[in-house]
């Protein structure tokens, strides 16, 4: 491989790493609030309606909804409507893996 080709490959690798780092930073920003982290921990157990998240967290509906909107906007959770109920679940296996890793480290009794 010639030097210019190696430079192009290296530049492509750096661009790819920067893109992945950006995604990781977005995930970590979303996790940086206790309520959002707890919501994701609860959703690791499976899909839940907003009302159950409210009860589990002891937070008002408006607060839980704001955090869910942020998580949904960041692509971390998905919503499903069933009549008047809205159910949330984790959107990707990557999010589940990150939360599971945090649980193993910080909540070993649950792992």
URNOR-V104776 format. One record per backbone hydrogen bond with DSSP energy under -0.5 kcal/mol. NH is the residue of the N-H (numbers start at 1). CO is the residue of the C=O. If there is no record, write none. Layout:
nh=NH co=CO
nh=NH co=CO
This chain:
nh=6 co=2
nh=7 co=3
nh=8 co=4
nh=9 co=5
nh=10 co=6
nh=11 co=7
nh=12 co=8
nh=13 co=9
nh=14 co=10
nh=15 co=11
nh=16 co=12
nh=17 co=13
nh=18 co=14
nh=19 co=15
nh=20 co=16
nh=21 co=17
nh=22 co=18
nh=23 co=19
nh=24 co=20
nh=25 co=21
nh=26 co=22
nh=27 co=23
nh=28 co=24
nh=29 co=25
nh=30 co=26
nh=31 co=27
nh=32 co=28
nh=32 co=29
nh=33 co=30
nh=37 co=33
nh=38 co=34
nh=39 co=35
nh=40 co=36
nh=41 co=37
nh=42 co=38
nh=43 co=39
nh=44 co=40
nh=45 co=41
nh=45 co=42
nh=46 co=43
nh=48 co=88
nh=50 co=86
nh=52 co=49
nh=53 co=49
nh=54 co=50
nh=55 co=51
nh=56 co=52
nh=57 co=53
nh=58 co=54
nh=59 co=54
nh=64 co=60
nh=65 co=61
nh=66 co=62
nh=67 co=63
nh=68 co=64
nh=69 co=65
nh=70 co=66
nh=71 co=67
nh=72 co=68
nh=73 co=69
nh=74 co=70
nh=75 co=72
nh=76 co=71
nh=77 co=71
nh=78 co=89
nh=80 co=87
nh=82 co=85
nh=85 co=82
nh=87 co=80
nh=88 co=48
nh=89 co=78
nh=91 co=76
nh=96 co=92
nh=97 co=93
nh=98 co=94
nh=99 co=95
nh=100 co=96
nh=101 co=97
nh=102 co=98
nh=103 co=99
nh=104 co=100
nh=105 co=101
nh=106 co=102
nh=107 co=103
nh=110 co=107
nh=111 co=107
